[in-house]
Amino acid sequence: MKKTFWASLFAAVSLFPGVLHAQSPVTDEAEQRILAAREALRSGDRNTLERLAAVSTAHPLDIYPRYWLLVNKLARSEPPPTAELQAFLTAAAGSNLAERLRADWLRRLAGDGDWAAFMALYPALQNPDAELRCTAWTARLLTGDANAASEVASRWETLSDAPAACELPLRNAAASGQVDEERVWWRIRRQIDSRTPNTALASLSLLPPASAPAAPSLEQAIRSPAPWLDRLPANFAVTRAGRELALAALARLAREDARAAHVRLLRIQDRLGADERGYAHLVIATHAAIDQLPEAGALFAAAGTIDSTPLQRAWRVRAALRVQDWQAVRSAIEQMPVDERDSADWTYWLGRAYAASGEAGQAEALFRRIAGEAHFYGMLAGEALGHAFAPPPATAPLPRARLEEAERDPSLRRALALYRLELRTEALREWIWGVRDRDEAFRLAAAHLALRHELYDRTINTAELANPRSNFELRFLTPYRDLIEPQVHAQGLDLGWVYGLMRQESRFAAPARSSAGAQGLMQVMPATAKWVAGKIGLSDYHPRRLSDPHTNVLLGTSYMRLIMEGLDRHPVLASAGYNAGPSRARRWRDAVPLEGAIYIETIPFDETRDYVKKVLANAVVYSAMLEKKPQSLQARLGTVAPSLASE
């Protein structure tokens, strides 16, 4: 909800009387100067930036015009203004803008090939992104650091989707013998079985020339896998390259049609090595499991114990869950590395597998590890022990001194000023920087500060960062209740579920807009909004109204009701349908009744699976807080009815 400047200032002063009195009041003129400087950066108007950056006031954002001027100079000046850059980094040491300018300067130095200067500047960067980490390896190699190649080799398996800046370090690690040919092939295989298979073409250059298939051949196998497999020459298996091209085509075909890939594997498997057959079965099994095919378990069994990725191991468990083969569930989880096996999801499902085989003591021990935690699996584990989720206790109040500390923090003050100017991206960066590496009490104070300024998303996220097991009154806010509750009653919905869904969709940030175009508190897509408006007779609907909280809540809750009515009034199906579409939610049902938790765990889309778990866990917390009595997640999950033959 947008606030005027004076209302925001009054709110801050009333929260922390005396804190702002020693500071010059923010003026409209000062805010206009900041906005003008931002526009000058966008248009490349250095003269205006020079003029505005020279003005010095007590405004929290005074640093920004100077930063934007240096960004402009870095992009356009020859050579870069080293003295000015260094002076800014010294004056703004420890700030978000100093970190960002240092990163920009490093990119410029890399572009100029000034590797000695890059290495001198890089150690002060606190949070390098993947590109700069790779660029730093390049700089170290080019300045004679013999340890760089071994570091790249030690992280080889994590770099299958590395940015282009990693090309030289990767090539050096392979050429120097730090990474053998087998590991290069595994990198290529994982790239092929991904959403960006063409990245494998660049990796061919990491192989010895005599071992690598021709790039056009790999491209053809990726682009037209079925025809490629159907036209395999009789002698394709004579070379490693020929067999790998066949495996590449099988992997790509499995993503389209796992059964078709399996048929073609059966034709050629006798000409593959044992490990190659195992890999082919593993890839096909994974996509069969994602497609919810009942033969996935047999395909995983045929794969044997070949090395697998976390994704493949997870789908091995899910394939067994889908057919409720609890012995296979247990076996698949117990074969996971310890760090995976001990995660909350596999801890819960391993407990269920023990319980199914009558080993109650071992099941109970596993459930106790996570029971009581306010997440999907913690709630289910608690209920397995006989405890519904109880209303959480209130958090103890913070000392006033910690609240005042948050109000004085330079990054948070800049963030609040940027939010007032609706420079939300810049504001978010400042906020995240301000609460990084801070203690629980400071983060909790920052969450209270965000709440006073009606920055609900920052309130929730910062309180969760402070302590994900506490602070429920901040982590599970109920803003806009005067808009939401009447619509919930009118649509016949559950208030806890609606709040749980909205929390997951937008964190109650009314201006929220997704990359796909979903808008507002309930993240309604424009096409969906138009359809719902027609269904409910909202004759004066216009897409611009989606940003209005009243209209957004009306359309979002109406859509929830329409989905519920078309999906057996089942909250699991409706939650999945709200995120991925009702037709997919129907299609993901089984031919037999399915436990709601198993339906959710076997949703093919990672985003939707995580979304549904969080929405329904949110709903339990909200209902416990709103109704002030224990709530059952298991009761909400229930049983998902079988799919109809027509579906």
Secondary structure per residue as TSV (DSSP state, phi and psi in degrees):
chain	resnum	aa	ss	phi	psi
A	1	M	-	360.0	120.0
A	2	K	-	-70.3	140.0
A	3	K	-	-121.7	149.4
A	4	T	-	-70.2	162.5
A	5	F	H	-58.7	-47.1
A	6	W	H	-66.7	-33.7
A	7	A	H	-66.3	-39.9
A	8	S	H	-64.3	-43.4
A	9	L	H	-63.7	-42.2
A	10	F	H	-62.3	-40.9
A	11	A	H	-62.1	-42.4
A	12	A	H	-65.8	-42.5
A	13	V	H	-67.6	-39.6
A	14	S	H	-69.1	-29.8
A	15	L	H	-72.9	-42.1
A	16	F	S	-128.7	74.3
A	17	P	T	-59.2	135.2
A	18	G	T	93.6	-21.3
A	19	V	T	-68.8	-41.7
A	20	L	T	-90.3	-8.5
A	21	H	T	-64.2	-29.7
A	22	A	T	-81.2	-4.2
A	23	Q	S	-105.2	150.3
A	24	S	-	-65.7	137.0
A	25	P	-	-65.3	145.3
A	26	V	-	-70.4	131.1
A	27	T	-	-108.8	156.4
A	28	D	H	-59.3	-38.0
A	29	E	H	-62.4	-42.0
A	30	A	H	-64.5	-40.9
A	31	E	H	-66.2	-38.3
A	32	Q	H	-63.7	-36.0
A	33	R	H	-63.6	-41.4
A	34	I	H	-64.0	-45.1
A	35	L	H	-65.3	-38.0
A	36	A	H	-64.8	-39.0
A	37	A	H	-65.8	-39.3
A	38	R	H	-61.8	-41.9
A	39	E	H	-67.2	-38.0
A	40	A	H	-63.8	-37.3
A	41	L	H	-63.0	-45.2
A	42	R	H	-60.5	-40.0
A	43	S	H	-90.5	-4.3
A	44	G	T	74.3	26.5
A	45	D	-	-88.6	87.1
A	46	R	H	-68.2	-35.1
A	47	N	H	-58.7	-44.6
A	48	T	H	-65.8	-40.7
A	49	L	H	-61.0	-42.4
A	50	E	H	-58.4	-44.8
A	51	R	H	-66.5	-44.9
A	52	L	H	-73.2	-32.5
A	53	A	H	-70.3	-22.0
A	54	A	T	-77.6	-15.1
A	55	V	-	-80.2	133.5
A	56	S	-	-121.8	122.5
A	57	T	-	-134.6	-174.0
A	58	A	S	-94.6	15.3
A	59	H	-	-66.5	138.1
A	60	P	T	-57.7	-23.7
A	61	L	T	-101.3	14.7
A	62	D	T	-53.5	-32.0
A	63	I	H	-67.6	-24.1
A	64	Y	H	-67.4	-47.4
A	65	P	H	-57.6	-37.3
A	66	R	H	-66.6	-40.7
A	67	Y	H	-63.2	-47.6
A	68	W	H	-62.7	-34.9
A	69	L	H	-62.7	-43.5
A	70	L	H	-69.7	-33.4
A	71	V	H	-60.9	-43.0
A	72	N	H	-62.3	-44.8
A	73	K	H	-67.0	-38.3
A	74	L	H	-59.9	-38.3
A	75	A	H	-76.7	-25.1
A	76	R	H	-123.5	-16.8
A	77	S	-	-87.6	146.8
A	78	E	S	-129.1	117.3
A	79	P	S	-76.7	175.7
A	80	P	-	-64.0	149.4
A	81	P	-	-77.3	76.8
A	82	T	H	-54.9	-47.1
A	83	A	H	-63.4	-42.2
A	84	E	H	-66.3	-40.7
A	85	L	H	-62.7	-46.1
A	86	Q	H	-65.4	-37.5
A	87	A	H	-63.4	-40.3
A	88	F	H	-65.5	-44.4
A	89	L	H	-61.5	-35.6
A	90	T	H	-70.7	-45.9
A	91	A	H	-68.0	-34.7
A	92	A	T	-105.0	24.1
A	93	A	T	-53.0	135.5
A	94	G	T	85.9	-2.4
A	95	S	S	-93.6	162.7
A	96	N	H	-58.4	-41.9
A	97	L	H	-70.1	-33.7
A	98	A	H	-63.3	-42.1
A	99	E	H	-61.8	-44.5
A	100	R	H	-68.9	-40.0
A	101	L	H	-66.4	-39.1
A	102	R	H	-61.4	-41.0
A	103	A	H	-64.3	-42.8
A	104	D	H	-63.0	-40.3
A	105	W	H	-65.3	-40.7
A	106	L	H	-60.9	-41.3
A	107	R	H	-63.5	-38.5
A	108	R	H	-65.5	-43.7
A	109	L	H	-62.2	-39.8
A	110	A	H	-64.3	-42.6
A	111	G	H	-61.7	-34.3
A	112	D	H	-82.7	-9.0
A	113	G	T	72.5	22.6
A	114	D	-	-91.7	78.5
A	115	W	H	-73.8	-30.8
A	116	A	H	-65.2	-44.2
A	117	A	H	-65.9	-36.8
A	118	F	H	-58.9	-48.4
A	119	M	H	-66.9	-28.4
A	120	A	H	-72.1	-32.7
A	121	L	H	-89.2	-32.1
A	122	Y	G	-60.2	-40.3
A	123	P	G	-57.4	-24.5
A	124	A	G	-81.1	-10.1
A	125	L	-	-73.4	126.8
A	126	Q	S	-87.6	-35.9
A	127	N	S	-132.7	70.3
A	128	P	-	-66.1	142.4
A	129	D	-	-82.0	178.8
A	130	A	H	-61.2	-38.8
A	131	E	H	-62.8	-45.8
A	132	L	H	-71.3	-32.2
A	133	R	H	-62.4	-42.0
A	134	C	H	-67.1	-40.7
A	135	T	H	-62.9	-35.7
A	136	A	H	-65.3	-38.3
A	137	W	H	-61.4	-42.6
A	138	T	H	-59.4	-46.0
A	139	A	H	-60.1	-41.7
A	140	R	H	-65.7	-41.2
A	141	L	H	-62.4	-42.5
A	142	L	H	-77.0	-13.1
A	143	T	T	-107.7	14.3
A	144	G	T	90.1	17.2
A	145	D	-	-81.8	110.3
A	146	A	T	-73.0	-15.6
A	147	N	T	-85.5	-11.9
A	148	A	H	-62.9	-43.7
A	149	A	H	-61.9	-39.6
A	150	S	H	-68.4	-33.1
A	151	E	H	-65.6	-42.7
A	152	V	H	-61.6	-43.4
A	153	A	H	-61.4	-37.7
A	154	S	H	-68.2	-21.4
A	155	R	T	-110.9	17.7
A	156	W	G	-54.4	-46.0
A	157	E	G	-67.0	-19.2
A	158	T	G	-91.5	-0.6
A	159	L	-	-109.9	22.2
A	160	S	T	-67.2	-24.3
A	161	D	T	-116.2	34.0
A	162	A	-	-67.0	151.9
A	163	P	-	-69.5	169.7
A	164	A	G	-59.6	-26.8
A	165	A	G	-62.3	-16.0
A	166	C	G	-87.7	-1.0
A	167	E	H	-58.9	-48.9
A	168	L	H	-65.0	-47.7
A	169	P	H	-59.1	-39.5
A	170	L	H	-64.5	-45.2
A	171	R	H	-62.6	-39.5
A	172	N	H	-66.6	-41.2
A	173	A	H	-62.7	-38.4
A	174	A	H	-73.0	-44.1
A	175	A	H	-67.8	-30.1
A	176	S	T	-83.3	-4.0
A	177	G	T	85.8	2.2
A	178	Q	S	-67.6	-26.6
A	179	V	S	-124.0	124.7
A	180	D	-	-84.2	173.3
A	181	E	H	-62.5	-35.0
A	182	E	H	-62.0	-40.9
A	183	R	H	-68.7	-31.3
A	184	V	H	-65.7	-43.0
A	185	W	H	-62.3	-39.4
A	186	W	H	-65.2	-36.3
A	187	R	H	-60.9	-45.3
A	188	I	H	-64.2	-42.9
A	189	R	H	-58.9	-44.3
A	190	R	H	-69.3	-32.9
A	191	Q	H	-68.8	-39.1
A	192	I	H	-63.6	-42.2
A	193	D	T	-88.3	60.0
A	194	S	S	-148.8	179.6
A	195	R	S	-76.9	-11.2
A	196	T	-	-127.1	67.9
A	197	P	T	-66.1	-23.2
A	198	N	T	-66.7	-15.8
A	199	T	H	-63.0	-22.8
A	200	A	H	-66.2	-25.8
A	201	L	H	-61.9	-40.8
A	202	A	H	-67.7	-31.1
A	203	S	H	-72.6	-16.4
A	204	L	G	-57.9	-31.8
A	205	S	G	-69.1	-11.4
A	206	L	G	-80.9	-13.6
A	207	L	S	-85.8	154.9
A	208	P	-	-58.6	138.4
A	209	P	T	-52.1	-35.4
A	210	A	T	-71.2	-18.0
A	211	S	T	-98.1	-19.8
A	212	A	-	-82.6	135.4
A	213	P	-	-71.3	162.4
A	214	A	-	-68.0	137.7
A	215	A	H	-57.5	-42.4
A	216	P	H	-60.5	-33.5
A	217	S	H	-67.3	-43.9
A	218	L	H	-64.7	-40.3
A	219	E	H	-61.0	-41.3
A	220	Q	H	-67.0	-40.8
A	221	A	H	-63.3	-36.1
A	222	I	H	-72.0	-43.1
A	223	R	H	-75.9	-37.0
A	224	S	S	-131.6	70.2
A	225	P	H	-65.4	-41.7
A	226	A	H	-64.7	-51.1
A	227	P	H	-59.4	-37.5
A	228	W	H	-59.7	-47.0
A	229	L	H	-66.8	-35.8
A	230	D	H	-71.9	-18.5
A	231	R	T	-111.7	19.8
A	232	L	-	-58.6	132.3
A	233	P	-	-69.1	157.7
A	234	A	T	-61.4	-29.4
A	235	N	T	-100.1	22.0
A	236	F	G	-59.5	-29.8
A	237	A	G	-85.1	1.7
A	238	V	G	-65.8	-34.8
A	239	T	S	-114.9	155.8
A	240	R	H	-60.1	-41.3
A	241	A	H	-60.2	-41.7
A	242	G	H	-64.9	-41.2
A	243	R	H	-68.6	-38.7
A	244	E	H	-66.6	-34.4
A	245	L	H	-64.0	-39.4
A	246	A	H	-64.9	-41.2
A	247	L	H	-65.1	-37.0
A	248	A	H	-62.5	-45.1
A	249	A	H	-64.8	-39.8
A	250	L	H	-62.1	-42.0
A	251	A	H	-63.8	-43.0
A	252	R	H	-68.7	-39.4
A	253	L	H	-66.4	-36.3
A	254	A	H	-60.6	-33.1
A	255	R	H	-68.3	-26.2
A	256	E	H	-91.2	-42.6
A	257	D	-	-158.3	96.5
A	258	A	H	-62.4	-36.3
A	259	R	H	-67.9	-39.9
A	260	A	H	-64.3	-37.9
A	261	A	H	-65.0	-39.7
A	262	H	H	-65.7	-40.8
A	263	V	H	-57.2	-43.5
A	264	R	H	-72.6	-32.3
A	265	L	H	-63.1	-41.5
A	266	L	H	-59.2	-30.3
A	267	R	H	-71.1	-30.6
A	268	I	H	-117.9	-2.2
A	269	Q	G	-62.9	-27.5
A	270	D	G	-68.4	-17.1
A	271	R	G	-97.6	4.8
A	272	L	S	-103.9	154.4
A	273	G	-	-71.4	166.3
A	274	A	H	-59.9	-45.3
A	275	D	H	-65.9	-36.0
A	276	E	H	-67.5	-40.1
A	277	R	H	-63.2	-42.6
A	278	G	H	-61.1	-43.3
A	279	Y	H	-62.4	-44.7
A	280	A	H	-61.1	-43.9
A	281	H	H	-63.0	-39.3
A	282	L	H	-62.9	-46.5
A	283	V	H	-64.3	-45.8
A	284	I	H	-65.4	-40.4
A	285	A	H	-60.5	-42.6
A	286	T	H	-60.6	-45.3
A	287	H	H	-75.0	-27.8
A	288	A	H	-65.3	-39.4
A	289	A	H	-66.4	-43.4
A	290	I	H	-60.7	-36.7
A	291	D	T	-81.1	2.3
A	292	Q	T	61.5	38.3
A	293	L	-	-86.3	137.0
A	294	P	T	-66.9	-21.3
A	295	E	T	-82.4	2.5
A	296	A	H	-58.2	-41.0
A	297	G	H	-60.9	-42.2
A	298	A	H	-65.8	-36.0
A	299	L	H	-67.9	-39.7
A	300	F	H	-62.6	-40.3
A	301	A	H	-62.3	-37.9
A	302	A	H	-68.5	-24.7
A	303	A	H	-70.6	-26.1
A	304	G	T	72.0	-142.0
A	305	T	T	-106.4	25.0
A	306	I	-	-61.6	150.4
A	307	D	-	-53.1	139.5
A	308	S	-	-137.8	165.1
A	309	T	-	-92.8	164.8
A	310	P	H	-55.8	-37.7
A	311	L	H	-61.8	-46.1
A	312	Q	H	-66.1	-38.6
A	313	R	H	-65.9	-38.4
A	314	A	H	-64.2	-42.5
A	315	W	H	-73.5	-21.3
A	316	R	H	-64.3	-41.9
A	317	V	H	-65.5	-46.6
A	318	R	H	-63.9	-35.9
A	319	A	H	-60.8	-40.7
A	320	A	H	-69.8	-37.2
A	321	L	H	-62.6	-41.6
A	322	R	H	-58.5	-34.8
A	323	V	T	-101.9	7.6
A	324	Q	T	54.2	43.5
A	325	D	-	-92.4	89.1
A	326	W	H	-68.9	-29.2
A	327	Q	H	-66.2	-40.5
A	328	A	H	-68.4	-35.6
A	329	V	H	-59.4	-48.9
A	330	R	H	-60.9	-46.7
A	331	S	H	-61.6	-44.1
A	332	A	H	-65.3	-39.7
A	333	I	H	-72.0	-41.4
A	334	E	H	-65.7	-21.3
A	335	Q	T	-85.6	-5.5
A	336	M	S	-72.4	154.8
A	337	P	-	-58.7	153.1
A	338	V	H	-57.7	-42.1
A	339	D	H	-64.2	-31.8
A	340	E	H	-76.3	-45.6
A	341	R	H	-61.0	-30.9
A	342	D	T	-85.7	0.1
A	343	S	S	-66.3	159.3
A	344	A	H	-60.5	-40.2
A	345	D	H	-64.6	-48.8
A	346	W	H	-76.3	-24.9
A	347	T	H	-61.6	-45.3
A	348	Y	H	-64.1	-49.3
A	349	W	H	-69.6	-30.3
A	350	L	H	-67.0	-38.3
A	351	G	H	-60.1	-42.4
A	352	R	H	-62.9	-38.5
A	353	A	H	-65.6	-41.2
A	354	Y	H	-62.6	-43.9
A	355	A	H	-61.3	-39.0
A	356	A	H	-65.6	-27.4
A	357	S	T	-95.1	10.2
A	358	G	T	84.1	8.4
A	359	E	-	-93.1	71.4
A	360	A	H	-62.9	-38.4
A	361	G	H	-63.2	-45.1
A	362	Q	H	-68.0	-37.1
A	363	A	H	-62.8	-45.5
A	364	E	H	-62.5	-39.7
A	365	A	H	-61.9	-39.4
A	366	L	H	-69.2	-43.3
A	367	F	H	-60.9	-37.8
A	368	R	H	-65.1	-25.2
A	369	R	H	-61.3	-33.8
A	370	I	H	-121.5	-5.2
A	371	A	T	-61.4	142.4
A	372	G	T	91.8	-15.8
A	373	E	-	-74.9	143.3
A	374	A	S	-84.8	53.9
A	375	H	S	-134.7	172.8
A	376	F	H	-50.8	-51.9
A	377	Y	H	-76.3	-33.2
A	378	G	H	-62.4	-39.5
A	379	M	H	-67.1	-44.0
A	380	L	H	-65.3	-39.2
A	381	A	H	-64.8	-41.2
A	382	G	H	-59.9	-42.8
A	383	E	H	-67.9	-33.1
A	384	A	H	-62.7	-25.1
A	385	L	T	-94.0	2.1
A	386	G	T	94.3	15.5
A	387	H	-	-120.9	113.5
A	388	A	-	-72.1	163.0
A	389	F	B	-75.2	118.2
A	390	A	-	-90.3	155.8
A	391	P	-	-55.3	127.3
A	392	P	-	-72.4	151.4
A	393	P	-	-72.6	157.4
A	394	A	-	-72.3	150.3
A	395	T	-	-81.8	142.2
A	396	A	-	-64.1	144.3
A	397	P	-	-64.6	150.8
A	398	L	-	-85.6	150.6
A	399	P	-	-61.3	143.8
A	400	R	H	-59.1	-33.0
A	401	A	H	-61.3	-36.0
A	402	R	H	-71.2	-36.2
A	403	L	H	-62.7	-41.8
A	404	E	H	-68.7	-33.3
A	405	E	H	-61.3	-42.3
A	406	A	H	-64.7	-40.9
A	407	E	H	-64.1	-32.2
A	408	R	H	-82.7	-15.8
A	409	D	-	-59.0	126.0
A	410	P	H	-59.8	-41.2
A	411	S	H	-65.5	-42.2
A	412	L	H	-68.9	-35.8
A	413	R	H	-64.1	-41.6
A	414	R	H	-65.4	-40.4
A	415	A	H	-59.7	-46.4
A	416	L	H	-61.9	-41.4
A	417	A	H	-64.3	-39.4
A	418	L	H	-68.0	-38.4
A	419	Y	H	-62.1	-38.5
A	420	R	H	-61.2	-34.2
A	421	L	T	-87.0	3.3
A	422	E	T	61.4	28.3
A	423	L	-	-92.9	73.3
A	424	R	H	-70.2	-35.1
A	425	T	H	-65.3	-46.6
A	426	E	H	-62.7	-40.2
A	427	A	H	-62.7	-43.9
A	428	L	H	-61.8	-42.2
A	429	R	H	-60.3	-43.0
A	430	E	H	-64.4	-41.2
A	431	W	H	-64.4	-47.8
A	432	I	H	-60.5	-41.2
A	433	W	H	-64.1	-39.6
A	434	G	H	-66.0	-29.5
A	435	V	H	-102.7	-0.2
A	436	R	T	-68.4	146.9
A	437	D	T	52.4	29.3
A	438	R	-	-107.4	161.1
A	439	D	-	-78.1	171.1
A	440	E	H	-60.2	-42.1
A	441	A	H	-64.8	-41.1
A	442	F	H	-64.3	-44.5
A	443	R	H	-63.2	-38.6
A	444	L	H	-65.4	-39.6
A	445	A	H	-63.7	-39.9
A	446	A	H	-63.8	-37.5
A	447	A	H	-63.3	-41.5
A	448	H	H	-62.3	-40.8
A	449	L	H	-62.0	-44.2
A	450	A	H	-60.4	-40.4
A	451	L	H	-62.5	-42.0
A	452	R	H	-62.1	-26.1
A	453	H	T	-99.0	12.3
A	454	E	T	58.3	32.8
A	455	L	-	-95.4	78.3
A	456	Y	H	-66.5	-36.3
A	457	D	H	-64.8	-40.2
A	458	R	H	-68.6	-35.7
A	459	T	H	-58.5	-51.8
A	460	I	H	-64.7	-50.6
A	461	N	H	-65.0	-38.9
A	462	T	H	-72.4	-38.5
A	463	A	H	-64.9	-36.7
A	464	E	H	-69.0	-37.1
A	465	L	H	-65.3	-36.4
A	466	A	H	-63.8	-47.0
A	467	N	-	-165.8	106.2
A	468	P	T	-72.9	0.8
A	469	R	T	-112.1	7.0
A	470	S	S	-144.1	-165.6
A	471	N	-	58.6	37.3
A	472	F	H	-62.9	-33.7
A	473	E	H	-67.6	-20.4
A	474	L	H	-96.6	-34.6
A	475	R	H	-77.1	-24.0
A	476	F	T	-124.8	69.2
A	477	L	-	-71.5	158.4
A	478	T	-	-127.7	60.5
A	479	P	T	-74.2	168.9
A	480	Y	T	57.7	27.9
A	481	R	H	-65.3	-31.1
A	482	D	H	-66.2	-23.4
A	483	L	H	-88.8	-38.5
A	484	I	H	-80.1	-47.0
A	485	E	H	-61.4	-44.1
A	486	P	H	-59.9	-38.3
A	487	Q	H	-69.2	-36.8
A	488	V	H	-60.7	-45.6
A	489	H	H	-66.4	-40.6
A	490	A	H	-64.5	-34.0
A	491	Q	H	-91.0	-4.6
A	492	G	T	69.2	36.6
A	493	L	-	-104.3	170.5
A	494	D	-	-92.1	124.9
A	495	L	H	-62.1	-40.2
A	496	G	H	-61.6	-40.4
A	497	W	H	-66.8	-43.0
A	498	V	H	-63.3	-45.9
A	499	Y	H	-64.3	-38.5
A	500	G	H	-62.5	-38.9
A	501	L	H	-70.8	-43.6
A	502	M	H	-64.3	-39.4
A	503	R	H	-59.3	-41.1
A	504	Q	H	-73.5	-34.3
A	505	E	H	-71.2	-49.3
A	506	S	H	-135.2	-6.4
A	507	R	T	53.6	28.0
A	508	F	T	65.2	27.4
A	509	A	-	-90.5	104.5
A	510	A	T	-58.0	-35.6
A	511	P	T	-80.2	3.3
A	512	A	-	-57.8	137.9
A	513	R	B	-143.6	125.8
A	514	S	-	-83.8	167.1
A	515	S	T	-64.3	-24.8
A	516	A	T	-83.4	-9.8
A	517	G	-	107.1	-1.4
A	518	A	-	-66.3	145.0
A	519	Q	B	-132.2	151.7
A	520	G	T	79.2	-171.1
A	521	L	T	-56.1	-37.2
A	522	M	T	-107.5	10.5
A	523	Q	T	48.0	59.3
A	524	V	B	-89.5	132.3
A	525	M	-	-74.4	143.8
A	526	P	H	-54.8	-42.6
A	527	A	H	-65.0	-40.2
A	528	T	H	-64.2	-42.7
A	529	A	H	-59.9	-42.6
A	530	K	H	-63.5	-42.0
A	531	W	H	-65.2	-46.2
A	532	V	H	-64.7	-41.5
A	533	A	H	-57.0	-40.1
A	534	G	H	-66.4	-38.8
A	535	K	H	-65.6	-36.1
A	536	I	H	-99.3	3.0
A	537	G	T	75.0	31.2
A	538	L	-	-84.6	86.6
A	539	S	T	-71.0	-26.7
A	540	D	T	-97.1	22.1
A	541	Y	-	-67.9	139.3
A	542	H	-	-139.0	143.9
A	543	P	G	-52.3	-29.6
A	544	R	G	-62.8	-23.9
A	545	R	G	-74.6	-10.8
A	546	L	G	-62.7	-26.6
A	547	S	G	-79.2	-10.3
A	548	D	S	-82.1	123.1
A	549	P	H	-55.4	-38.7
A	550	H	H	-60.0	-50.5
A	551	T	H	-67.0	-40.7
A	552	N	H	-61.6	-44.1
A	553	V	H	-67.7	-40.3
A	554	L	H	-58.6	-49.9
A	555	L	H	-70.4	-39.9
A	556	G	H	-65.6	-45.5
A	557	T	H	-70.3	-34.2
A	558	S	H	-62.8	-40.7
A	559	Y	H	-64.9	-40.2
A	560	M	H	-59.4	-43.1
A	561	R	H	-64.0	-44.5
A	562	L	H	-63.2	-39.9
A	563	I	H	-66.2	-44.4
A	564	M	H	-57.6	-44.3
A	565	E	H	-64.2	-30.6
A	566	G	H	-91.2	-3.1
A	567	L	T	-130.3	51.8
A	568	D	T	59.4	18.6
A	569	R	T	51.5	37.4
A	570	H	-	-103.4	121.7
A	571	P	H	-64.8	-28.3
A	572	V	H	-66.7	-51.1
A	573	L	H	-63.3	-40.8
A	574	A	H	-67.1	-38.4
A	575	S	H	-65.2	-43.5
A	576	A	H	-63.5	-40.7
A	577	G	H	-66.5	-34.8
A	578	Y	H	-64.5	-34.9
A	579	N	H	-85.7	-44.8
A	580	A	H	-111.9	-6.0
A	581	G	-	105.4	139.1
A	582	P	H	-59.3	-35.9
A	583	S	H	-65.5	-37.7
A	584	R	H	-67.7	-41.9
A	585	A	H	-58.2	-39.0
A	586	R	H	-66.8	-44.5
A	587	R	H	-65.3	-25.8
A	588	W	T	-80.7	-2.7
A	589	R	-	-70.2	167.8
A	590	D	-	-106.9	175.2
A	591	A	S	-76.1	-12.2
A	592	V	S	-126.6	162.0
A	593	P	-	-57.1	141.4
A	594	L	E	-130.5	131.4
A	595	E	E	-54.7	135.9
A	596	G	H	-55.7	-39.9
A	597	A	H	-65.1	-35.4
A	598	I	H	-73.2	-39.4
A	599	Y	H	-54.5	-47.6
A	600	I	H	-65.0	-45.5
A	601	E	H	-63.0	-24.8
A	602	T	T	-105.2	15.7
A	603	I	-	-62.3	130.0
A	604	P	S	-67.7	-29.0
A	605	F	-	-88.5	123.5
A	606	D	H	-56.5	-46.4
A	607	E	H	-61.3	-45.9
A	608	T	H	-68.7	-40.0
A	609	R	H	-59.8	-48.0
A	610	D	H	-64.8	-39.6
A	611	Y	H	-61.0	-48.8
A	612	V	H	-64.3	-41.9
A	613	K	H	-58.3	-46.0
A	614	K	H	-70.9	-39.8
A	615	V	H	-60.5	-45.8
A	616	L	H	-74.4	-34.4
A	617	A	H	-66.3	-41.7
A	618	N	H	-55.8	-44.4
A	619	A	H	-60.5	-38.3
A	620	V	H	-65.0	-45.1
A	621	V	H	-62.8	-48.1
A	622	Y	H	-59.9	-44.9
A	623	S	H	-64.0	-39.3
A	624	A	H	-62.0	-40.2
A	625	M	H	-74.9	-39.5
A	626	L	H	-74.4	-40.5
A	627	E	H	-93.2	-10.5
A	628	K	T	56.5	43.8
A	629	K	S	-154.4	158.0
A	630	P	-	-60.0	150.6
A	631	Q	B	-129.9	149.1
A	632	S	-	-107.9	120.7
A	633	L	H	-71.4	-39.7
A	634	Q	H	-59.2	-37.2
A	635	A	H	-64.7	-35.9
A	636	R	H	-69.9	-35.8
A	637	L	H	-72.4	-44.1
A	638	G	-	53.4	-145.5
A	639	T	E	-121.7	135.4
A	640	V	E	-92.0	124.2
A	641	A	-	-66.4	157.0
A	642	P	-	-63.4	157.5
A	643	S	-	-73.2	155.3
A	644	L	-	-83.4	155.8
A	645	A	T	-58.5	-33.5
A	646	S	T	-71.1	-15.4
A	647	E	-	-94.3	360.0
